[in-house]
């Protein structure tokens, strides 16, 4: 009778700004690593096939399905989970917008939605409702019908663009006085 030995691999990563070093089994999924090893249960496990988006986290600035990512493949990466966005006492602007616009109900999809929206707000103009819905299309929600989530993103886009316009006019003012 042959005895199988379980080999582990060392991984090091920044998770929500904190250095983490662990030995992990080669087939451990990032969702399991975050939830079981680090106690970060905000990353939800839904379909386990990458379809629902509930497990979405940010890896090196990109939204990624943690249920399709092996923990060993995140070695050296910077990972941000929903826990990095804010706290119940100090919501991030996106979390506050989701609350204000009723972008969540049961909350199961919310962490993945927030990670996806964080990524989209950093990378895309999201000028139209169609663009926002397209950005959210990889996240399934059975409760809200998405309208509240779309409105939340619209409000964040408006604030982002107002800040950007203010910074741009400030730069133009400085340039004209030089």
Backbone as a ProteinNet text record, in pm:
[ID]
protein_1_A
[PRIMARY]
XXXXXXXXXXXXXXXXXXXXXXXXXXXXXXXXXXXXXXXXXXXXXXXXXXXXXXXXXXXXXXXXXXXXXXXXXXXXXXXXXXXXXXXXXXXXXXXXXXXXXXXXXXXXXXXXXXXXXXXXXXXXXXXXXXXXXXXXXXXXXXXXXXXXXXXXXXXXXXXXXXXXXXXXXXXXXXXXXX
[TERTIARY]
84.6	0	89.7	70.9	154.7	91	175.6	128.9	154.1	49.3	67.7	101.7	194.7	232	175.6	121	65.7	176.2	218.4	321.4	255.7	323.2	276.1	378.8	332.5	419.8	411.5	522.5	517.9	463	379.3	331.2	348	374.5	382.4	301.8	219.1	139.8	99.7	57.7	-1.3	-152.3	-218.4	-364.2	-419.6	-493.4	-548.9	-439.3	-323.1	-212.1	-124.6	-160.7	-84.8	-5.4	123.6	199.7	150.1	137	91.2	187.2	231	317.7	262.3	235.6	178.4	230.1	214.6	234.7	96.9	77.1	-54.3	-42.3	-148.2	-154.7	-164.4	-106.1	-99.9	-237.3	-339.1	-471	-568.2	-518.8	-606.2	-647.5	-776.9	-828.4	-808.3	-796.9	-778.4	-897.7	-1018.9	-1135	-1116.5	-1074.2	-1054.7	-940.6	-834.9	-722.1	-767.1	-837.8	-882.3	-979	-1073.5	-1176.7	-1125.5	-1058.1	-1019.7	-887.5	-789.3	-658.2	-649	-716.4	-703.4	-828.8	-937.7	-1060.8	-1130.1	-1099	-1161.7	-1285.4	-1394.5	-1515.2	-1601.9	-1556.4	-1629.8	-1627.9	-1525.2	-1518.9	-1611	-1719.2	-1820.3	-1795.2	-1837.2	-1828.6	-1969.5	-1990	-2122.1	-2125.5	-2099	-2112.6	-1990	-1875.1	-1746.3	-1707.2	-1763.5	-1730.3	-1693.4	-1685.7	-1650.2	-1763	-1884	-1997	-2068.7	-2082.4	-2169.6	-2102.2	-1970.7	-1899.1	-1893.8	-1957.2	-1959.7	-1820.2	-1728.3	-1594	-1493.8	-1539.1	-1448.9	-1366.9	-1236.7	-1142.4	-1054.2	-973.4	-877.8	-739.6	-675.9	-539.3	-456	-360.1	-273.6	-354.9	-466	-547.1	-651.7	-663	-762.6	-863.7	-989.4	-1089.7	-1074.2	-1073	-1045	-1138.8	-1179	-1261.1	-1170.4	-1185.2	-1100.5	-1131	-1251.4	-1284.1	-1217	-1160.8	-1089.4	-938.6	-894.5	-753.9	-693.3	-584.9	-514.3	-435.5	-433.5	-361.4	-214.1	-154.1	-11.5	12.5	-87.5	-69	-74.1	-120	-123.5	4.2	102.3	229.1	289.6	322.8	383.5	284.2	156.8	54.7	5.4	-59.1	-130	-278.2	-342	-481.9	-563.1	-675.6	-768.1	-903.7	-956.7	-1090	-1185.6	-1312.5	-1412.2	-1379.1	-1311.1	-1274.3	-1180.4	-1111.4	-1018.1	-1088.1	-1212.4	-1280.3	-1320.9	-1365	-1411.9	-1456.1	-1517.1	-1567.6	-1710.7	-1784	-1920.5	-1923.2	-1817.9	-1811.2	-1765.5	-1693.2	-1638.1	-1647.5	-1764.9	-1786.1	-1704.8	-1661	-1597.8	-1707	-1669.7	-1772.2	-1859.9	-1799.7	-1877.4	-1974.7	-1928.7	-2018.3	-2131.9	-2100.1	-2202.8	-2304.3	-2256.2	-2346.7	-2437.1	-2382.9	-2465.8	-2574.2	-2539.2	-2637.9	-2742.7	-2696.8	-2788.1	-2885.7	-2839.2	-2921.2	-2982.1	-2975.2	-3033.8	-2977.8	-2845.4	-2778.4	-2753.4	-2809.8	-2793.7	-2920	-2942.9	-3053.1	-3002.5	-2993.2	-2948.7	-2800.1	-2723.8	-2582.2	-2488.3	-2540.4	-2451.3	-2361.4	-2417.2	-2339.4	-2259.1	-2290.3	-2235.5	-2082.8	-2010.4	-1863.5	-1806.8	-1857	-1810.9	-1849.6	-1970.4	-2016.1	-1924.6	-1893.3	-1808.1	-1668.3	-1612.9	-1480.2	-1485.7	-1588.6	-1603.6	-1620.4	-1703	-1726.5	-1601.5	-1526.8	-1401.1	-1307.9	-1294.4	-1209.5	-1261.4	-1390.8	-1448.8	-1437.5	-1460.5	-1451.8	-1309.4	-1210.1	-1070.9	-1026.5	-1094.1	-1044.9	-1129.5	-1257.9	-1348.3	-1426.9	-1466.3	-1542.6	-1682.1	-1747.5	-1880.8	-1976.3	-1981	-2061.5	-2210.4	-2240	-2379.9	-2426	-2557.2	-2612.3	-2574	-2568.5	-2528.4	-2385.8	-2293.7	-2155.5	-2148.6	-2229.4	-2231.3	-2287.9	-2398	-2458.6	-2363.5	-2290.6	-2192.7	-2083.1	-2037.5	-1934.2	-1985.2	-2113.1	-2172.6	-2221.9	-2214.6	-2277.7	-2219.4	-2100.3	-2040	-2074.4	-2160.1	-2200.3	-2350.1	-2387.5	-2528.9	-2587.8	-2706.5	-2781.3	-2926.2	-2981.2	-3119.2	-3218.4	-3167.7	-3256.5	-3290.4	-3191.4	-3211	-3256.5	-3237.5	-3267.2	-3163.8	-3057	-2940.8	-2963.6	-3087.3	-3108.5	-3040.9	-3052.2	-2985.8	-2835.3	-2780.5	-2635.6	-2593.2	-2671	-2640.8	-2645	-2747.3	-2758.7	-2641.4	-2598.2	-2483.8	-2358.4	-2336	-2217.8	-2230.5	-2350.2	-2370.5	-2330.8	-2370.4	-2337.4	-2187.1	-2122.2	-1975.8	-1906.1	-1957.8	-1901.4	-1914.2	-2030.7	-2052.3	-1953.8	-1933.8	-1838.5	-1695.9	-1661.6	-1526.4	-1499.2	-1596.2	-1577	-1572.1	-1648.8	-1645.6	-1509	-1455.4	-1322.4	-1218.1	-1230.1	-1136.1	-1143.9	-1264.8	-1281.6	-1223.6	-1243.7	-1187.8	-1036.4	-978.7	-832.2	-780.5	-851.8	-810.6	-816.1	-924.3	-933.8	-828.2	-796	-691	-556.8	-528.7	-404.2	-402.1	-514.8	-520.8	-502	-554.7	-537.4	-390.6	-326.6	-184.4	-101.2	-134.1	-58.9	-71.2	-190.3	-211.3	-138.9	-106.4	-34.6	116.9	160.8	306.2	374.1
-116.6	0	123.6	210.8	330.8	442.3	514.4	624.8	754.8	834.8	961.3	1069.5	1150.3	1261.1	1389.7	1468.5	1596.4	1700.7	1748.5	1851.2	1987.6	2076.3	2213.8	2304.7	2421.9	2519.5	2650.3	2714.3	2843.1	2951.4	3036.4	3152.3	3275.9	3385	3515	3611.5	3691.2	3790.1	3900.8	4011.9	4119.7	4103.6	4086.9	4074.4	4191.6	4276.7	4397.3	4479.5	4483	4563.4	4496.5	4376.1	4305.2	4190.8	4178.5	4065	3933.5	3834.4	3702.3	3598.8	3508.3	3399.8	3270.4	3173.2	3045.6	2934.6	2813	2695.2	2646.9	2626.4	2585	2460.8	2384.4	2269.4	2320.4	2249.4	2299.5	2321.6	2249.3	2261.6	2348.5	2416.4	2501.6	2624.5	2647.9	2764.2	2889.8	3000.7	3127	3157.3	3122.1	3142.9	3069.7	2945	2865.7	2922.7	2966.7	3026.1	3150.8	3239.3	3363	3336.1	3246.5	3220.9	3135	3026	2928.7	2961.5	3002.3	3029.1	3169.1	3266.9	3405	3458	3382.7	3425.6	3542.2	3567.2	3675.8	3620.8	3615.6	3549.3	3639.2	3760.8	3847.1	3795.1	3720.5	3657.5	3536.5	3544.8	3438.5	3329.9	3210.6	3096.9	3070.1	3091.1	3071.6	2946.9	2965.4	2855.9	2765.2	2815.6	2746.3	2712.5	2786.6	2768.6	2900.6	3009.3	3139.1	3210.1	3161.5	3216.9	3327.8	3313.4	3404.8	3532.9	3533.7	3654.1	3681.9	3598.5	3623.2	3617.7	3548.9	3530.8	3632.5	3732.3	3826.5	3905.7	3908.6	3987.8	4063.7	4153.5	4225.8	4163.5	4126.3	4076.3	4167.4	4233.6	4328.2	4427.9	4474.3	4577.2	4528.8	4398.8	4344.7	4259.8	4269	4182.9	4041.6	3945.3	3805.4	3716.1	3606.4	3507.2	3422.1	3436.2	3362.6	3213.9	3174.4	3031.3	2959.6	3035.5	2976.1	2994.8	3054.6	3089.4	3003.3	2937.1	2861.4	2958	2930.8	3016.8	3027	2917.8	2922.4	3016	3034.7	3124.1	3270.9	3298.1	3435.4	3469.6	3381.2	3406.5	3537.4	3625.9	3753.1	3861.1	3830.1	3924.1	4014.6	4121.8	4209.7	4180.4	4134.7	4095.1	4189.1	4232.3	4314.5	4245.2	4224.9	4166.9	4277.7	4243.8	4342.5	4402.8	4329.2	4380.7	4501.3	4517.1	4629.7	4758.6	4751	4870.3	4968.5	4919.4	5006.3	4921.2	4987.3	4915.4	4960.9	4889.7	4935.4	5078.8	5119.2	5254.1	5357.5	5313.8	5405.2	5339.8	5348	5287.6	5360.8	5285.5	5348.5	5422.4	5515.7	5584.4	5487.7	5380.7	5283.2	5208.8	5166	5098.5	5191.3	5316.6	5413.2	5433.5	5436.9	5451.8	5329.3	5211.2	5090.2	5096.6	5144.7	5157.1	5262.6	5377.8	5488	5452	5377.7	5346.7	5206.6	5143.8	5009.9	4909.4	4911.1	4822.1	4683.8	4654.7	4522.3	4485.6	4358.4	4310.6	4200.9	4079.5	3970.2	3982.5	4045.4	4069.9	3963	3852.6	3745	3786.3	3854.7	3894.6	4021.3	4094.2	4228.1	4234	4146.9	4157.8	4148.1	4055.8	4043.3	4162.5	4213.4	4334	4451.5	4468.3	4580.2	4568.4	4448.5	4429	4458.8	4409.4	4433.8	4582.3	4649.7	4793.1	4874.2	4835.6	4904.6	4899.6	4781.8	4763.3	4847.6	4837.4	4908.9	5060.3	5110.8	5255.3	5307	5223.3	5263.9	5256.8	5173.8	5147.6	5202.7	5223	5254.5	5382.3	5452	5575.1	5550.3	5442.4	5407.9	5526.5	5584.7	5704.1	5672.3	5550.8	5517.7	5402.1	5392	5280.3	5148.2	5145.3	5022.6	4981.8	5077.4	5046.3	4993.7	5051.1	5005.3	4864.9	4841.1	4706.9	4604.9	4645.8	4555.7	4520.5	4619.5	4594.3	4499.9	4508.4	4424.1	4288.8	4267.5	4149.3	4016.5	4017	3893.1	3861.4	3942.3	3921	3896.3	3781.8	3746.8	3793.5	3852.5	3895	3854	3781.7	3735.8	3824.6	3923.8	4003.4	4141	4213	4356.1	4393.3	4308.8	4349.4	4445.7	4468.6	4548.1	4698.5	4747.2	4891.2	4972.1	4926	4996.7	4996.3	4884.6	4875.8	4970.3	4975.9	5066.7	5211.8	5246.4	5382.8	5415.4	5318.9	5340	5370.3	5294.3	5318	5452.5	5486.5	5617.4	5730.7	5718.3	5824.6	5831.4	5718.3	5717.5	5775.2	5745.8	5801.8	5953.7	6003.2	6148.4	6213.9	6154	6209.3	6200	6085.5	6067.5	6172	6192	6286.1	6430.3	6462.3	6597.3	6625.6	6527.6	6543.3	6557.2	6475.5	6480.3	6615.3	6666.2	6796.2	6907.4	6897.7	6997.4	6997	6878.7	6868.2	6921.3	6891.9	6938.3	7090.4	7150.9	7296.7	7360.6	7295.4	7346.1	7345.2	7237.7	7230.4	7336.4	7356.5	7457.6	7598	7623.3	7752.9	7775.1	7673.8	7685.7	7709	7636.3	7651.1	7792.3	7854.9	7987.2	8095.5	8065.9	8162.2	8145.6	8045.6	8021.5	8112.4
0	0	0	-97.4	-103.9	-21.5	41.4	123.5	46.8	31.6	-38	63	24.5	111.5	51.9	137.8	95.2	99.6	-16.1	-20.9	-10.7	53.7	60.2	-5	-41.2	-104.6	-26	-4.9	65.2	-28.3	27.2	-47.6	39.3	-27.4	38.7	-46.1	18.5	-52.9	42.8	-14.7	64	53.1	165.7	165.5	245.2	176.2	237.8	306.5	240	289	394.1	435.8	538.9	476.7	509.2	456.6	517.1	431.3	473.1	416.4	501.5	458.3	516	429.3	472.8	382	429.4	345.5	305.5	174.4	124.8	38.1	36.1	-53.2	-196.5	-290.8	-428.6	-492.9	-448.3	-510.4	-429.2	-327.6	-246.7	-327.2	-332.4	-402.6	-318.2	-386.1	-316.4	-224.9	-266.8	-178.9	-47.4	-53.9	67.7	152.2	86.3	157.8	234.2	165.5	229.3	343.7	321.3	421.6	537.4	503.7	606.7	675.5	598.8	657	717.7	653	698.8	768.3	763.1	829.7	762.2	635.7	559.5	487.7	559.3	508.8	421.6	394.4	303.3	160.9	126	-6.1	-2.1	-76.1	-69.6	-173.3	-141	-232.3	-281.8	-410.6	-468.7	-554.3	-681.3	-777.8	-784	-744.1	-753.9	-897.4	-993.1	-1134.6	-1202	-1123.3	-1179.2	-1250.7	-1237.1	-1310.6	-1233.3	-1102.6	-1026.1	-981.6	-964.7	-925.6	-776.7	-693.6	-549.5	-487.2	-550.9	-496.7	-550.1	-622.8	-687.8	-586.1	-609.3	-530.3	-628.8	-576.8	-660.9	-641.2	-750.9	-747.6	-836.1	-774.2	-844.9	-927.8	-871	-934.1	-1032.1	-1052.2	-1144.7	-1069.3	-1107.3	-1045.2	-1100.3	-1008.9	-1042.7	-963	-1022.5	-953.2	-864	-734.2	-640.3	-639.8	-683.8	-686.5	-803	-895.8	-1009.3	-997.8	-888.2	-870.9	-760.5	-792.1	-690.1	-601.4	-473.4	-379.8	-418.4	-465.5	-502.9	-620.7	-705.2	-819.8	-777.4	-655.2	-604.2	-527.1	-530.1	-462	-513.6	-422.5	-458.2	-498.4	-495.5	-541.3	-428.8	-470.8	-378.4	-395.6	-288.5	-293.2	-205.5	-259.2	-182.3	-182.4	-62.9	-48.1	-7.2	2.8	42.9	178.7	262.6	393.8	385	272.7	257.7	218.7	176.7	125.1	233.5	344.2	451	568	665	781.9	807.4	891.2	921.4	976.6	1044.3	1099.6	996.3	895.2	794.2	657.2	595.9	464.8	358.3	259.2	143.9	65.8	-21.3	-100.7	-181.7	-233.7	-309.5	-218.8	-103.1	-8.8	33.3	60.1	99.2	-13.5	-136.8	-251.6	-264.8	-243.4	-248.6	-141.1	-23.5	83.7	47.9	1.9	-30	-141.6	-240.5	-357.8	-353	-238.1	-218.2	-319.4	-333.4	-427.2	-370.3	-255	-196.2	-120.1	-109	-26.5	65.3	14.5	102.4	134	44.5	67.8	17	-34.5	-75.3	-192.2	-289.6	-406.5	-383.9	-278.4	-257.7	-257.7	-187.5	-191.4	-332.7	-410.5	-548.7	-633.5	-611.5	-683.3	-651	-523.7	-483.3	-543.3	-546.5	-606.8	-756.7	-823.8	-966.6	-994.8	-916.1	-935.6	-905.9	-804.1	-772.9	-892.6	-950.6	-1068.4	-1184.8	-1212.4	-1326.3	-1310.5	-1190.3	-1167.6	-1187.6	-1163.9	-1182	-1327.7	-1407.1	-1542.2	-1656.3	-1633.9	-1744	-1716.7	-1823.1	-1803.5	-1743.8	-1782.6	-1732.3	-1746.4	-1864.6	-1889.9	-1909.9	-1952.2	-1980	-1891.4	-1878.7	-1802.5	-1868	-2000.3	-2071.1	-2031.6	-2024.4	-1985.6	-1841.7	-1753.9	-1614.1	-1606.5	-1675.5	-1674.6	-1735.9	-1837.9	-1898.7	-1797.8	-1722.4	-1620.9	-1512.5	-1479.6	-1375.9	-1427.6	-1556.2	-1615.6	-1569	-1513.9	-1464.8	-1320.5	-1259.7	-1121	-1115.6	-1062.3	-1053.2	-921	-930	-812	-834	-740	-753.5	-679.4	-605.3	-519.7	-574.2	-626	-649.5	-789.1	-886.2	-1022.8	-1078.6	-1006.6	-1048.5	-1052.1	-1050	-1066.6	-956.2	-831.9	-722.7	-737.4	-783.6	-805.4	-916.2	-1022.4	-1134.1	-1085.4	-1007.2	-954.7	-862.5	-783.1	-694.4	-775.4	-881.3	-965.9	-1035.8	-1084	-1147.4	-1052.5	-927.4	-832.1	-807.7	-804.6	-787.7	-910.5	-1029.8	-1153.2	-1150.9	-1110	-1105.3	-1008.5	-893.3	-795.8	-847.7	-907.5	-962.7	-1070.2	-1158.7	-1268.2	-1218.5	-1114.3	-1057.4	-995.4	-925.4	-866	-976.2	-1079.2	-1191	-1262.1	-1283.7	-1349.2	-1262.3	-1131.8	-1040.9	-1043	-1044.9	-1049.8	-1182.3	-1290	-1421.5	-1429.8	-1377.4	-1381.9	-1292.4	-1182.1	-1093.9	-1166.5	-1239.9	-1317	-1425	-1494.2	-1599.4	-1543.3	-1423.5	-1358.4	-1325.2	-1272.6	-1239.7	-1365.3	-1474.4	-1598.2	-1653.9	-1642.2	-1699.2	-1618.3	-1490.6	-1408.5	-1415.5	-1490.8	-1496.8	-1594.1
[MASK]
++++++++++++++++++++++++++++++++++++++++++++++++++++++++++++++++++++++++++++++++++++++++++++++++++++++++++++++++++++++++++++++++++++++++++++++++++++++++++++++++++++++++++++++++++

